[in-house]
Amino acid sequence: MKKTIRDYDLNNKKVIIRVDFNVPIKDGVITDDNRIKESLETINYAINNNAKVILLSHLGRVKTEEDKVKNTLLPVSRRLSELLGKEVTFINKTRGIEVENIINNMNPKDVVLLENTRYEDLDGEKESKNDLELGKYWASLGDIYINDAFGTSHRSHASNVGIASILPNGIGFLIEKELANLSVIDNPERPFNVILGGSKVSDKIGVIKNLVLKADHILIGGGMAFTFLKAAGLPIGKSLLDADNIEFCKEMLEEYPDKIILPIDVVCAKEINDEVYRICFINDIKDDEMGLDIGSASVKVFKDILLDSKVVVWNGPVGMFEEEKYANGTKELCNILANLDATTIIGGGDTASAAINFGYQNSFTHISTGGGASLELLEGKELPGIKVIMDK
């Protein structure tokens, strides 16, 4: 068990909390503040325990000066102030005398947010490459370090591994919740079924290798399904193909023929933007067509398997859900899982976005905030940002 924020006396302490405020912003307006809301429990706990709260987060990638302008955390600080019901002091720098003076003059219950940690990537990728000097500098600003940014815990950065290597540390409530829910795969109640989608097989090889040994079935949709269908000798037309991994798919189908479940029909079109599209069985895809969603017969096959599940883990949409005409498969699976008497875990990234956008935010046992991090946990990997945290 890892130490948590509860294991420390926070009174009058400068507590650095690494949060995940990597939210979508368009024209200066936050279009989805879910990640900010998910951080509130840990931040409020620190405030209520009389801490001086110093927040660090990244936002997007910063490779040019133009990236700094569009990836400032200023809009986040304003939204956080509204959600907390108190002023958040935003410092538009990541280090320096202004940062130090403001932090040294904080009172208990004050909240400070530093600028995007990836501003430090403009000079030698100091944040992303876990620069020792930068980690030491940030650590010098606080007394205790709390990691509550699950979405970056699979990366070794100066703002997580770097600071945690120096200060007394723990995890926040969000990471605690993520670990508790995702650990369901270690000893799942059965039947335990997995849904995997997304575009490429290469992104999911580790997950498939790990979960095929644990799951009763792995239901495969999305772009990655077509590499499996190709490996099974079926026509896929112009559908997405991960040619480098056809052999891997063939091995999985031969070794686990009863576990790997593929679509039997697809929604296809000649081009993504075509107004004309049709549903066809997988052996009827024409050479000039591409599959863009699972069809209604596939939904029924998946539903029949899922209905008696006790645990379901889903990572990756089963169609191009951003386009309404190719969203039905993903919507139907959301509806099926929402009505199950089972533990239902939704991986982060696109799957979480789809579930939330379709109105299912409160319909599952857990929706992860970290796509890459949840994927690596499902692979059975240790996450550097959590491994570095002290054990109880």
N, C-alpha and C positions, 0 to 999 in steps of 0.2 A: 504493500500500500504506500502511495506517495503522500508526502506531507501536503496539507491544504492550507488555505488562508486561515482556517479555524485554529490551526496549531500555533499561531503567533499572537502575542500581545501587540496590538497595532496602535495603542494609545500614544499619540504624539510622535509616532514614527513616520518617516518618509517612505511610503510604500509605492514602489514602481510596479504597475500592472501592465503587462503586455496584452493588449486587447486586439481583436480583429475587426477593424473598422474599414475593411476593404469592400466598400459598398459601391453600387453603380451610381454614377453622377452624370447627369446630362444638362449642359448649359447651367452649371452651378447648382442644380437641384437634385437632391437624392431621390432616386426612383424606387428604392427598396431599402428600408432602414432596419430590416430584421436583425442583421448582425449587431447593430448598435443596441437594439432592445435586448438581445441575448446577453450582452455584457453587463446589464444594469444590476443584476443580483449581486455580482461580485463588487462592483463599484459602490453600490449602496451599503453593502456590508462594511466595506472599509471606511466609508463616511460615518456610518452609525457607530463605529468603534474608534472614532476620534483620530483617524489617520490623516496624514497629508498625502493626498492621492496624486501620483504622477503617472500619466497615461502615455504609452507608446503604441504606435500602430503604423503599418505601411498602408499605402493606397496605390494600386496599380504598379506599373513598372516605370522607373525613371532612368532614361538613357540619354535624354537631351534636356536643354534648358526649357524647351517648350513643354516637355512632360511635367516639369515642376509646376508650371502655371496651371495645367489642367488637373493635376493630382495633388493639389493642396488639401489639407484636412480642415481648412476653415469652415466649409459648409457642415462638416461633421461636428465640429465644436458647437456650432449654433444649434443643431438638432439635439445634440447631447444635453445642452443646457435646458432645452425645452423638456426633454424626457426626465431629467433629474429634478427639474423645478428649482434649479440654482445656477448661479453663474459658473461657467467653465472658462478659466483663463487660457486662451490660446497663445502659444509662443510660436511665431513663424520661423523658428530656427530649430536645428537639431542639437546644437551645442554652442558654447560660448558664454561670455560674461553675462549677457542678458538672461540666458537660461538659468545660470547659476544664481544670479541675484534674485530672480523671481522665486525660485525654489527655496533659497535660504530664508526668504521672508514670508513663507507660507505659514498659515495658521492651521490648527487641526480642523478637519472637515473641508478644507480648500481642495479644489480639483484643478489640475493643470494638464493640458494636452500639448505635447510637443509636435512639431511639424513632422510630416511623413518620414519615417525612418529611412526610406529608400532614396531620399535626397542624398544620402551618404554614398549611394551607388554611382553617382556621377564622377567620383574621384576614386577609381580603382575598385568599385563594387565592395566597399568596406562593410556595408550591412550584409549583403547577400553572401559574402565570403567569410563572414564571422571574423572580421579584423580584430585582433587581440587588443590593440590600443583603444579602438572605439568601444568595445565591450567594457573595458576597464573604466573608460570615461563615463559611460552611462551608469555603470554600477556605482561610481563615486557620488552620484546624485541622490542615492537612496540608502535606506537601512535594510529593507526587505524586498525581495523580488517575487512577484506572483505571475505565473504564466496562465493566461486565460484565453489565449489565441489558438484554439484547436486547429484552425485552418492553415496555420503556418508551422505546426509542430513537427511536420515531416521534413522540415528544412533546418539546417544548422546555421542560424544567423546570429549576428552580434546582439540583436535585441531579444533573443531567447537563450540559446546555448551560451553565448558570450557573457551576458550579465549573470545568468544562473550559476555559472562556474565560479563566481566570485562572492555573491551575496547569499545569506540564508534565504531559502526559497520554498515555494510550494505551488500548488495549482489552485485555480479558482473554481467556482461552481460550474461554469460551462464545461470546462475540460473534465471535471469530475463526472458530470452527467453524460458526456460523450463516451468516456471510458466504461462507465457502468452499463450503458445501453449496447455499445458495440461488442462488449465482452460476451454477449448472449451466444455468439458462435462457438465459444469454447466448450460449452456443454449444453447444446440446444435441446429443448423439448421437441419431440417429433410428432408428426412430420415437419422437417426443416427444409424449406424450399427457397431457392435463390433465383432472382430475376436479374439478368445482366443485359444491358443494352449499350448505347453509345456507338461511336463510329468505328473504332479500330480494335481488332483482337489484341494487338501488341500492348495496348493500355491495360488489358485485363488478364494477361497470361498468368501473372503471379496469383491473382484472385482465383482464377479457374483451377489452377494446380492445387491451391490450398483448400478451396471449398468443395471441389469434386470429391474429396476424401471425407467430407463432413455432411454434405447435403444429401437429401433424398432425391432431389431433382434440381437441375439448373436450366431455367427457361431462358432462351437466348433470342433477343430481338435487336432492333436497331440496325445500323450499318454493319456491325460486326457479324450479324447472322448470315450475311451473304458469303463471307469467307468460309463459314461452316457448310453452307449449302453447296458452294463450289467444291469443297473437299468431299462432299457426299455425291459428287458427280451430276449435280443439277444445274440447269442453265440459270445465269443471273443477269444476262444482258449487260447493261452499262452500270449496274449497281456497284456500290462501293466495294472494293476488293483489297484486302491486306495480303498481297501476293506472297510476302515473305513468310507468312504464317499458315499457309495452306496445309503444310505437312503436320504442323502442331494440331490443327483442327482435325485432320484425318486420324491422328493418333488418339485424340480424345474421343472421337466418335467410335473408333474400334474398341477402345478399352472400356468405355462407359456408355454403351449403346442405349441402356435403359435410363440413364441419368440425364443425358444431354437432350433437351427437347427443343426442336427447331420449329419455326413458323411453317404452316402448310399453305398459307395464302398471303398475298401482299397487295398493298395499294401501290400501283406503278404508273409512271408517266414517261414521256419521251424526254422532257426537261422539267426541272423543278418548278419553273414558273408557268408551265402549261395550264391552261384552264381545263383541258381534257385529261382525265385520269380514270383509271379503272381498277377493280379488284380482280386478281386472277390467282389461280393456284400456282404454286412455285414452279411446277414443270411447264408452265405456259407463259413465262416471261419472254418477250420477244427480244431480239438482239439489240434493237434500238430503244429499249425501255430500261428504266431503273426502278428498283423497289424503294419506297420512301416511308412505309409504315407497315405494321402487321395488319392483316385483314381480319374480318369478323370471325371467320372459322378458326383462325389462330387464337383469337381472344377466347373463344369457347374452349379450345384445347387447354389453354393456360388456366382458365377459370376452373375447369374440372379438376386440375391438379392442385390448385391453390385452396379450394374450398375447405379441405379438412386440415389445412396447415395449422400448426401451433406456433411456428416462428417463420417469418418471411423477411429476407433481406433483399432490397432492391437497389441496384446501382446502375444507372444509365437508362435514359428514355428509349422506348422501343420504336420510335419513329421521329421524323423531323417535326417535332411538336410545335416549333415556332410558327409553322405554316398551318393554319386552321384545317386545311383539307388533309393534312397528314398527322393530325393530333389525336385522332380518335383512339388508336391503340393505347397510347399513354394515358389518356383520360379514362378509358374503360378499366385499365389496371388500377388506377387511383381509386376508382369507385369500388372495384372488387375488394381491394385491400382494406378500404375504409369500413367495409361492412363485415370483415372477418372477426371472429372471436379468437384473436391471435396476437402475438407480439409482432409488430410491423415496424421495421427499421428502414428508413429511406436514406441512402447515401447522399452526400452533399452535391454541390455542383449543379449540373443541368437537371438532375432528377428532383432535387429539392426545389429548384426554380419552377419546374413544371407543376409539382404538387401544390406549391403555394399559389402560383398564378391561376390554377384551375379551382382554387377555393378549398383545398384539402389541408390547410396548414394545421388544423387541430384534429385531424382525423387519424393520425398514426401514433404509435407508441413513441417514436422519436424520429425527427428529421435532423440529420447531421448538418453542421455549419461548415464542414470541411470536406470538399470533394477529394482532393489528393490525399489528405491525411486519413480519411475514412477508408479510401482504397488501399492504402498501405497497411492499415490495421487489418483489413480483410485478407490481405496477403499473408498476415502473420508476422509482419515486420515490427521492430521496435521504432518508435518515433524519437529522433534526437532531442526535440524540445521537451519531451516528457521523460526520457531516459535520464537526463541530466538532473532532474528534480530529486531532492533528498527523499529517502525512504523514511517511514515513521519508525 
